[in-house]
């Protein structure tokens, strides 16, 4: 079984994904890191040279290749991944989706604390971070809400997610 983490930038998909992979002794993959490795360019450079549409196609192609690989996996997706090219259907067909549902003020604080707004192309050109997060979340919520499981910000730990998975009868590995 594969576990796919979805949610807004700053929701903790990569951090929680690594913790979950450790907890379940599973491989972990960050989709953005995989795109960078395959493209040979960092994401801001892809956006600058080729535009968002090109990036979204690379993202969709990479997602399809990653999800088609056999075996269990914990995958941290990009914030927009489930919202383009029918990627949410691909995720749901190949595993369990988990929405990291984090309030906008907390997302903005996390991104500011990590000084990540400049390294994220959509945020770097958006103006006020909190305004962009609110607007973006309003369009992405329709996708995020379709996740099989939801993890509110105050409960997003590997232990809490493991309990949610167990309660739903979802087995990720032999060690569950």
N, C-alpha and C positions, 0 to 999 in steps of 0.2 A: 504494500500500500504506500502511496505517496501522500505527503502532506504539503499543501500549498498555502503560504501565508500571503494574504492580500491586505491592503490598507493604504492609507495616505503616507506621503513622505514624512519621516519622523515618527512613525507609529511603532517602530522597533522590530520590523520584520526580520532584518538581518541578525540583530542581537538575540531575539527570541528564537529564531531559526537555528542558530548555532547551539543555543542552550537545549533546544528540543532534540537536535541531532545527537548531542552528547548524552542526553537523558535516555534516548532510545537506542543508542549505539548505531546510528544511521549516518549515511553520507549527507552532507549539507552542500547546497549550491545556492549562490546568489545570482539571480538571472542577469542583473546589470553587469556583474563581474564577468559572467560568461559571454555577454555581448561584447564587452570591451576586449576580452581575450580573442574572440573570433574576428572582430573588426580591426583589431590592431590600433584602435583609437579610443581615447576616453570619450565618454558620452557627450560632454560639452562640445568637443571637436566634431563629433558626428552631427550634432544639431547645427553647429555653425557652418560646416561644409556642405551638408546634404539636406538639412531641415528635419522637422519632426516627423513628417510622413515617412521618410526613409528610415528613420530610427524605429518607428512603430512597425514597419515591415521587418526589419532586422530582429526586433523583439519577438514578433509573431513566429518568424522562421526558427529562431533559437528555441523558443518555448516548445514548438512542435517537436523539434529534434530531442530536446531534453525529456519531455514527457513520454516520448516513444521508447526511451531506453528502459530495459527491464530492471526490476528490482525496486526496493523501497528507497525513498529519498525525502528529505525535507528541503523545500525550495522557497526562498524568499523572492517574491516577484517585485517588479517595479510598481510604484503607486498607480500608474495608468494601465498596467498590463491587462487586467480583466476587462477594460473598457474599450478595447479596440480589436478589430479583426476576429471577432467571435472567440477571443482567447478564454473568456470565462467558460464557455462550453467545452473547450479543450481541457481546461483544468478540471472541471467537474467530471469529465469522461475518464480521466486518468487518476483520480484520487480524491482526497478530501480537501475542501477549501476552508480556511479559517480566517475570518475577518478580525483584524486587530483594530478595534473601534476606540479611537482615542479622540477626546475633545480638541477642538481647534486651538484654544488657548495653550493647552499642553503641547500640542504639535509645534506651535509657533515658538514656545519657550525652548523646546528640545532642539529645534533647528537653529535658533539663535545661539544657544549655548554651545552647539557643535560648530558654529560658524559655517553651516552647510549651504546657506542660501546661494552663495556665489558658485558653488560647484554643481548645483542642480539647475540645468538650463531653463526650465520653465519658471522656477522661482527667481532666478537671477534677473529676468527681464520683466517681472510681473508687477513691480511696485511693492506696496506694503505686503509683507508676508502673510499676516493674518487675514487680510482681505482676499488674497489669492487662495489661501487655504479654504476659507468659507465658500467662495464661488466654486472652487474645484470640487470640494466635498459635496456641494449641492448637486452637481452633475454626476459624480461617481457613486453616490450612495445607492442609486438604483442597481448598480452592479454589485457593490459590496454586500448589500442586504441579501443577495442570493447565495451567499456562502453557506455551507452546511452548518458550520459552527461560528460562533461569535465570541470574541474575548474582549470584554470591556477593559479599559486602561488600568483600572485598579486591581485587575485579576489576571493580568497577562504574565504569568510565570510558567516555567516548564512544568512544575508540579500541578498547577491549576489546569493547564491545558491537558496534561496526561489524565487528570481526573475527568475532564470533559470527554475526552476520547473514550475512556473506559466506560463512562456512563452511557455513551452512545453505541457501545459495542464495537468500537473501531480498534483494530489491532494493527499497529504499524510495524512491529518486529516481533521476533520470538521472545524478546526480553520484556515485553509489555506486562 
